[in-house]
Amino acid sequence: MIVHDAELIKNTLGIINVLAFPYYLFHGYVEKKLNNQLVVAADEDKIFLPLKFGDDTVIILFKSINNQLYLDDLQNISIAETESIANEHDNLVLKVGLGGLSSGKDVKFFDNYKRNFSIHAIHESGIKDFLIQPVIKQSKTMNLFSQSSINTLRFTTYRAKTGETIILGAIVRFGKKGSKYDNAHKGGKFITIDKNGITSNQARDEFGNNYTEEQLNTRFSSLETPNWSEITSFIKKSHKKLPYHRIVAWDVTINQNNIPKIVEINLREPSLWLHEFDQGTAFGEYTNEVLELIKK
């Protein structure tokens, strides 16, 4: 298991920043103080994100809860009806709901559902809570990073004691050539985005190694994120719908019309190290405030 801690950040930046939280400390203690553990699993459940965020999420065609099939508005449907709905889409993606794993391990793609997709087979495999979505059509800018994967923006937000929502950091994640997954643990890379929405001139992997455009044969330096101001406002507004939680990691896609859509949220293990590789600290000027909060 890879442990991202202050020493690894030191090896990457050449210095050690005492404000960078070691992974074991943050995950084992800090996040449990900042986010209400009684409801984290339910609040980050992909199946029910539309109940909180409505049309700001990626469309769900249908879902299974305890092996019972529903439309997104929770109307019961039959297996035959799900097949009729799926027939309108060439490519589908399955995401496990409550209790799903991280790092893309609970996501499965069906490139040709007629040959590969079966509700019976999914239920028989033991997966009873899941959703089915069409594969997202992403914006031209997002598609530049990798044409095989669904590339996402990762924002981490913190609700300060004043009630203001702070964006601690932002990156863009993209998959390795030929992969459908943008996750760093599956070989993906990530690039820091500055406060103006412009990408860095270097990509990183999960170990902190740097990559240039030439090495990855991908254009990514100094790209302007579409509708940056609107997206950051959208993220801050969305955090207000999660009053039990102070820190949230958001995975957001930008569709072909340059409109942001929430893919998922992470209330457990928000992966601060993704930002700390470049920033040296995720909480920055709010570090002391966080330390005071977790004392209570």
C-alpha positions in Angstrom: 0.0 0.0 0.0 1.4 3.4 -1.0 1.5 5.9 1.9 1.7 9.5 0.9 3.2 11.5 3.7 5.3 14.5 4.5 8.5 12.6 3.7 7.3 11.8 0.2 6.3 15.4 -0.3 9.8 16.4 0.8 11.4 14.1 -1.7 9.2 15.7 -4.4 9.6 19.4 -3.5 13.1 19.2 -2.1 11.9 20.6 1.2 9.6 19.5 4.0 6.6 21.6 4.9 5.5 21.1 8.4 2.0 22.1 7.5 1.5 19.1 5.2 -0.5 16.4 7.0 0.9 12.9 6.9 -1.6 10.5 5.3 -2.0 8.4 8.4 -2.8 11.4 10.6 -5.2 13.0 8.2 -7.2 9.9 7.3 -7.0 8.3 10.8 -8.0 11.4 12.8 -8.4 14.8 11.0 -11.1 13.9 8.5 -13.1 12.1 11.1 -13.2 15.3 13.1 -14.1 17.5 10.1 -16.8 15.3 8.5 -19.7 13.7 10.4 -18.9 9.9 10.3 -22.5 9.0 10.9 -23.6 10.1 7.5 -20.5 10.1 5.3 -21.3 6.8 3.5 -24.8 7.9 2.8 -23.9 11.4 1.7 -21.3 10.3 -0.8 -23.4 7.4 -2.2 -23.3 7.9 -6.0 -26.8 6.5 -6.3 -28.4 9.4 -4.4 -26.3 12.3 -5.5 -29.1 13.7 -7.8 -31.3 14.0 -4.7 -28.8 16.6 -3.4 -27.5 18.2 -6.6 -30.2 17.6 -9.1 -29.3 18.3 -12.8 -25.8 19.3 -11.7 -24.9 15.6 -11.7 -24.2 13.2 -14.5 -27.4 11.6 -15.8 -28.4 8.2 -14.3 -30.4 6.0 -16.6 -31.5 3.5 -13.9 -30.2 2.0 -10.7 -30.4 -1.0 -8.5 -31.0 -0.8 -4.7 -31.0 -4.1 -2.8 -31.5 -5.8 -6.2 -34.6 -3.8 -6.9 -34.5 -1.8 -10.2 -35.5 1.9 -10.3 -35.5 4.9 -12.6 -33.6 7.8 -11.2 -36.8 9.2 -9.7 -37.2 5.9 -7.8 -40.1 4.5 -9.9 -39.9 0.7 -10.1 -38.9 -0.7 -13.5 -38.4 -4.2 -14.9 -35.3 -5.8 -16.4 -37.0 -5.6 -19.8 -37.5 -1.9 -19.3 -33.8 -1.4 -18.4 -32.8 -3.2 -21.6 -35.0 -0.9 -23.6 -33.4 2.2 -22.0 -29.9 0.8 -22.4 -30.6 0.1 -26.1 -30.6 3.9 -26.7 -26.9 4.0 -25.8 -23.8 2.3 -27.3 -21.6 2.6 -24.3 -22.5 2.3 -20.6 -20.8 2.6 -17.3 -21.7 0.8 -14.0 -20.8 2.4 -10.6 -21.3 0.6 -7.4 -23.3 2.5 -4.8 -23.2 2.3 -1.0 -20.0 0.5 0.1 -18.2 0.8 -3.2 -14.5 0.9 -3.4 -12.2 3.8 -4.2 -9.6 4.2 -7.0 -12.0 3.3 -9.7 -12.3 -0.3 -8.5 -16.1 0.0 -8.3 -16.5 1.2 -11.9 -17.0 -1.0 -15.0 -17.4 0.0 -18.6 -19.5 -1.8 -21.2 -18.4 -0.8 -24.7 -21.1 -2.8 -26.3 -23.9 -3.5 -23.8 -25.7 -6.0 -26.1 -22.8 -8.4 -25.8 -21.4 -7.6 -22.4 -24.3 -6.1 -20.2 -26.6 -8.3 -18.1 -28.6 -7.2 -15.1 -28.9 -10.9 -14.1 -25.1 -11.4 -14.2 -24.5 -8.2 -12.2 -26.9 -9.3 -9.4 -25.5 -12.8 -9.4 -22.0 -11.4 -8.9 -23.2 -10.0 -5.6 -23.5 -6.4 -6.6 -27.0 -5.3 -5.5 -26.5 -1.5 -5.3 -25.4 0.2 -8.4 -26.2 2.8 -11.1 -26.0 2.8 -14.8 -25.0 5.9 -16.8 -24.2 6.6 -20.4 -20.5 7.3 -21.0 -19.9 11.0 -20.7 -19.1 13.1 -23.8 -16.5 15.5 -22.6 -15.5 19.0 -23.8 -12.8 19.5 -26.4 -10.4 20.8 -23.8 -10.9 17.9 -21.4 -10.5 15.5 -24.4 -7.0 16.9 -25.1 -5.5 15.2 -22.0 -6.6 11.7 -23.0 -9.1 10.6 -25.6 -9.5 7.1 -24.1 -10.5 8.1 -20.5 -13.1 10.3 -18.9 -11.0 13.1 -17.6 -12.1 14.9 -14.5 -11.3 18.0 -12.4 -10.7 17.3 -8.8 -11.5 20.2 -6.4 -11.0 20.0 -2.7 -13.1 22.5 -0.6 -13.0 23.4 3.0 -15.8 25.2 4.9 -14.1 27.6 7.3 -15.3 28.7 10.7 -16.7 31.8 9.1 -19.0 29.6 6.9 -17.1 30.6 3.7 -16.2 27.8 1.3 -12.5 27.7 0.4 -11.1 25.9 -2.6 -7.9 24.4 -1.2 -6.7 23.1 -4.6 -7.6 21.9 -8.0 -6.1 19.4 -10.5 -7.1 17.8 -13.7 -6.8 14.0 -13.9 -6.4 11.9 -17.0 -5.8 8.2 -17.9 -2.8 6.6 -19.5 -3.0 5.8 -23.2 -5.7 3.3 -23.9 -7.1 3.4 -20.4 -10.7 4.4 -19.5 -9.7 5.3 -16.0 -8.3 8.7 -14.9 -7.3 7.5 -11.4 -3.6 7.9 -10.4 -3.6 4.4 -8.8 -4.5 3.0 -12.2 -1.6 4.6 -14.0 -3.3 8.0 -14.6 -1.5 11.4 -14.3 -2.6 14.7 -12.8 -1.8 18.3 -13.3 -2.2 21.2 -10.9 -4.5 24.0 -12.0 -3.8 27.5 -10.6 -6.3 29.9 -9.1 -7.0 31.4 -12.6 -7.8 28.0 -14.1 -4.5 27.6 -16.0 -2.8 24.2 -16.0 0.8 23.6 -14.9 3.6 22.7 -17.4 4.2 19.4 -15.7 2.1 16.3 -14.9 2.7 14.0 -12.0 2.0 10.3 -11.1 1.0 9.0 -7.7 4.7 8.8 -6.7 5.3 12.5 -7.4 7.4 11.8 -10.6 7.2 14.7 -13.1 6.3 14.3 -16.8 6.5 16.7 -19.7 4.2 17.0 -22.7 6.9 15.3 -24.8 7.1 12.3 -22.5 3.4 11.8 -22.5 2.8 12.8 -26.1 -0.1 14.9 -24.8 -0.7 18.7 -24.8 -1.5 20.0 -21.4 0.7 23.0 -20.5 -0.9 26.4 -19.8 -4.4 25.3 -20.9 -7.3 27.4 -19.9 -10.1 25.5 -18.1 -13.5 26.3 -19.8 -15.8 28.5 -17.7 -13.4 28.5 -14.8 -15.1 31.3 -12.8 -18.5 29.6 -13.2 -17.2 26.2 -12.2 -15.5 27.4 -9.0 -18.7 29.3 -8.0 -20.7 26.1 -8.8 -18.4 24.0 -6.5 -18.6 26.5 -3.7 -22.4 26.7 -3.9 -22.6 22.9 -4.0 -20.7 22.5 -0.8 -23.4 24.4 1.0 -25.7 21.4 0.4 -23.4 19.3 2.6 -23.7 21.0 6.0 -22.4 18.0 8.0 -19.0 18.1 6.3 -16.2 20.6 6.3 -13.9 19.0 3.7 -15.1 17.6 0.4 -13.2 16.3 -2.7 -15.2 16.8 -5.9 -14.8 14.9 -9.1 -16.3 17.1 -11.9 -16.4 16.6 -15.6 -17.0 19.2 -18.3 -19.4 18.0 -20.9 -19.4 18.7 -24.6 -21.3 22.0 -24.0 -18.7 23.1 -21.4 -21.1 22.6 -18.6 -19.7 21.1 -15.3 -21.3 18.0 -14.0 -20.6 16.3 -10.6 -19.3 12.7 -11.2 -18.8 11.9 -7.5 -17.9 13.4 -4.1 -15.4 12.0 -1.6 -15.9 12.6 2.1 -13.5 9.9 3.1 -9.9 9.9 2.0 -10.1 13.1 -0.1 -6.4 12.6 -1.2 -4.9 15.8 0.0 -1.5 14.6 -1.3 -2.7 15.4 -4.9 -2.4 19.0 -4.0 0.5 18.8 -1.5 2.9 17.6 -4.2 2.9 21.1 -5.7 1.6 23.2 -2.8 3.5 21.6 0.0 0.4 22.1 2.2 -3.3 21.7 1.4 -4.9 23.8 4.2 -2.4 26.7 3.9 -3.4 29.6 6.0 -6.3 27.6 7.5 -4.0 24.9 9.0 -4.1 26.5 12.5 -7.9 26.8 12.3 -8.1 23.1 11.4 -5.8 22.1 14.3 -8.1 24.1 16.6 -11.2 22.4 15.3 -9.9 18.9 15.7 -9.0 19.6 19.4 -12.6 19.8 20.3 
